[in-house]
Amino acid sequence: MISEAPPFWWKKPGWQAYALKPVSWVYGWIAGKRMRRENRPSVPVPVICIGNFTVGGAGKTPTAVAIAKAAIENGLKPGFLSRGYGGTLDVTTLVEPHHRAADVGDEPLLLVSHAMTAISRRRIEGARRLVEAGADLIIMDDGFQSARLTLDYALVVIDSVRGIGNGCLVPSGPVRAPIQEQMQQLSAILKVGTGDAADPLVRKAARAGKTIYVSAIQPVVPPDFVGKRVLAYAGIADPDKFYRTVESLGGNIVERRSFSDHHTFEEDEISDLLALADKQQLQLVTTAKDFVRLKGGHGKAEELLQRSQVIEIEMVFDDPNTASDIIHAAIENCRTRVLKGN
């Protein structure tokens, strides 16, 4: 999967998008066929998938965390299932806090602080491992378009500012599979934020009878942050979203450095960040994903880790019952599936 989205993906389709249309047609045909796959293996517990229409971040991980918190409050024992993108381990593994992002990926390290987490290149193997470990609800972070696993509820997250970009399939645009196919298989859409870029798709889903939820990403303000001069750096799918968050909290961004999603920081990049912060007397500020990628690093990575403030975020649903409603729907769908012998 592409980790750094080209800028033309988020603009009106131009010559780049049209030149890549033949490749996109092939990609879309394969992706659609994969989504229509039947007779997928299953596990005897509910499986909730948190996905998005496009390549890049829309808020899947904080959404998964919010649902896990609600599950725990309801007396359940949730387990996260991740592919472990960015990690080198190619065997199904239960993630431990001592693991490094280089081994298991950055998102699993964020998830494991909230509930047990498994990474697996084959989702069904990871799901079975979680069930063996005692999970009675599985929350799958990503994999909506490619999971070879029966889903009981598919929640697709869409960013209200970016929407689905130019609306074209990879590589002409950021869309992961034909929208019509995704619409047929999703259970509900979660619109994140107050922008209007997602509205046409949300209206289309509503007309098709799909449930629409609304939420916002709520950042946590670090102590004494308002007015602070900062160097903000981020290796995520949409760094500009992070910079907007920093500014909304009152931080004065003097310098910003953007890296590709899941970026592994090299020694010279770390040195440059530290030197620039020293030269201009700036506070280093980053995301939780970048923070966990620095953990266990060598050389100056530990220094950068210690000197960086982290902007923590959480997903807040407009309707406080949203997470519980999703969980209960997944449980009912699972019960029906098991009774039918699937």
N, C-alpha and C positions, 0 to 999 in steps of 0.2 A: 504494500500500500504506500502511496506517495505521502511523504511526511511534511513536505513544504509546498503549499498550494501556490501556483503561479498567480500573479495579480490579475491576469485577464479572466480568471474564473469568476471573479466577483464584479465584473462589469458587463455591459450589454455585449452579446456575442459579436466578435470581430473576426478578422481574417484568421487569427490563430485557431479559434474555435472551429471555424468552418473547414480549415485545412485538416483538422484532426477527426472530422466527422466519420470517415470510413472506419477508423480504429475504434471510435466510440460505439459505432453500430455493432461491431463484433463483441466489444466488451459488454455492451448492454444485453446482447443476445445470450451470452454465457451467464451473466449475472442473473438475468431473469429465469433462465432454465434452472440455475442452482436454487433460486428461491422457490420454484415450483416443485422441488424435490419432494417425493412422497415416501411413506414408510420410514420415517426418521426414527432412530432409537429413542427411548425415553427412560426416565427415572420415576420412582413412585412418589415424588414430592413435587410441589408446584415450582415451575420455572418462570421467572419474570425476566424478560430481556429488555435492557435499556439501550436503544440504538439511536441512530440519526440518519437523515436522508443523504447526507453528504460526507465527504472526506473532511476531517478536521473537527475541532472541538465545538460542541454546542451546549455542553453542560451535562454530559452523560454521567461522569464520575460523581459530582455532587448530588445528582439525582439518585444514583444508586445508594449513596450513603444515607440520604434522607429516608429512603424506603427501608433500608436496613434498621435505622433507628426506630422507625414506627413498628417494624416487625418485632424488635426486641421489647418495645413497650407493650406489645400484644402477647407477650409470652412465648414468642417463637425463637428459634435458633437459626438465624440466616447464615448463609455462606455465599461469598462472592466467587464468581467464576470469570476468569480473564484469560485471554490468549497469552498474556505476558509480552506484549509487543515491546521491542527494544531490548529484551533480555536474551541471554545466550543459552539458558537451560532449555533443552528440547525434550525433557521428560516431564510427565505430570508430577507436580510438586505442590505440597501444602506450604504456603509462604510463611516464613518466620520473620519477626522484626529485625533479626540480625542479617538477613539477606541484603545484598546490594542491588541497586537498580540495574547494574550491568548484568546481573544474573537473571532477575525475574521481571524487569521492567519497572518503570516509575509508578504507574497507576496501581499495581498490586500492593506496593509499599504504602500508598495512601489508604487503600481499602483495608488492609490487615489491621490497622489501628482501630477499626470499628467492628470487624467481625472476621471469622475465619475466611481465608482466601486460598483458592487453588488456581494455579496456572496450568494450562494444557493446550498443546497444539490441536488436540482432538477434544472438542468440548464434552463429548459424552464421557470420556475417561475422567475428565476433571469433575463432572457432575457426580459420577459414581463415587469418586474419592470423597467428595464433600458429604454425600449421604452416609458413607461408611464412617465418617468422622462425627456424625450426629446432626448434620444440618437437616432441618425440616422445611426449609425454603431456600431456593437458589436464586440469586440475583446475578444475572449475566451482564457484565459490562461490555457492551458492543457485541458484534456478531449477528445482528439482525438479518443481514443479507446473506450470510454464509454459514450459519450454524447448522451442523448436522445433528440436531437435537430437537426434540419436540418442545415447543414453547407453549406455555399456558396463558401468557399475557405478554404482548409486545408493545412497549411504550416508546414512541419515537419522539426524540427531543429536537426542537428546531429553534435556532437563534433568531430573535425578532429583528435584529439589525442586518444580519447577513442573509437570512432566508436560505434559499437554495442557489444563491449566486446567479450565474447566467442561465441556470436551468438545464445545462447540457450534461451528458454523461461523461465520465472519465474516459479519455484524457482531455476532451474538449471543455469540460467543466468539472465541478466537484461532485455531481450526483452519482451515487454508488450503484444504482440499479434503476430500471425504468420506474418512473413515479407511479404509474398505474399498478404495477405489480406490488410495489411497496404499500400503496394504499389498500390493496385487497387484503394484505396479510397483517397489517398493524392493528392493534386493539384500540389505541388512543394516541393522541398527539399532545405533547407538552410544549406550549409556547413559552419561551424564556425571554422576559423583558417586555418593554413597552413600544418597541419599534413597529413599523408596519410592513417590513419586507416579507414577513412570513404570512401576511393576511390572505393573499389569494389562495395559497395552498391550504390554509386553515379553513377558509370558507368552503373550498372544494371537499375537504374531509368532512365538514359538518353536514354538507348536503348528502354525502354518502352514508350518513348515520353514525359516523365515528365520534367517540367521546373526545372533547377538547378540554384540556386543563391549562391553567396559566400559572406561571411562577416568576420569581425574580431571584437573581443571585445577590445575596447579601454579604458584603465583606465585613470583616471584623477590624475595627480601627486599632492599630498599634498604639501603645502609650506615647504621648507627646509627639504625635505625628503631624498635626496641622501646622503648615508653614515650613516644614522641614525640607531642606534642599537635598534631593535624592538622585542617585543613579539607579534607574530602574532597568533590570535585565530579565529577559524571559525567553525560554525555549519551548513555546507551546504553539498550538495551531493558529491562534489569533492573538499575537502579542499586543495589538492595539487595544483589544478589550481589557487587557491587564493594565495598560497605561491609563485608560479612561477610569478604571477603578481606583488607581493610585491618586489620580487628580481629584476624583470625587470625594476621597477621604481627606483632602486638604494638602496632599504632598505636592511639593514644587519640583517637578521633574526638570532637572538641568541637563542631564544626559540620559539617553536610552540606548540599549543594545538588544537587538532582536536576533534570535537563533531559530533554527528549524525545530519542529516538534520532536520531542524525545531526544534533544541534542545532548551528546556527551561532551562535556567541557574539556578542552585540551589545556595543557599547562600554560601555553602562551596566552590563551584567551583569559584564563584566570588571572594571570599576571597583569594583563592589560586592564582588566576590571579593577583590580586592587590599586594599580598605579594611578588610574584616572580618578578613582575615589579619593586617594590621598592628595593628588595634585589640586583638586578643586574642593577638598574637604566636604565630600558628599556621603550621605548615608546610603549604603547599598540596600536595595529592595528587590525582592523576587517573589516568585510563586511557590506554592507548596510542592508542586511537581519538580521544579528545578532544585528545590531544597533537598528533596529525598535523593535526587540523582547525584548530589555532591557528597552524600553520606558515604563514609568508608573510602573516600578518594584519597589519593596519595599527594605528596608535595604540598602545594599551596591550597589545595581543595579544602582542607580543614580550616585554614584561615578565612577563606571566602565564606565558608559555612558559618563560622562564628561571627563574622562581621555583617552578615546579611539579615535584614528584617524580613519576615515572611508575612504576606498578606493572605490570611486564611479566609475562605469563603464557605458559604453554606447555601443550599437551595431552600427557598421559602415559598411554599405553595399559597396561592390566593385563597383557596379553600383548605382549611386545616385538616379536613377529612380525606384529602386526595390520596395520600400514601396508604391509609387504611382501606380506602375503597379499592385501590389497585390490588392490594394484598388479598382482600376477601374475594375479589373477582377471580384472581389466579387460583385460589384455593378451590373455589367452586368449579372452575374449568378443569382443574386437576382431578377432582373427585369424579366428575362426569367421565373424563378420559379413562380413569382407572376402572370404573364400573363397566366401561365398554371393552375393557381388556387391552387398551392401548398404552 
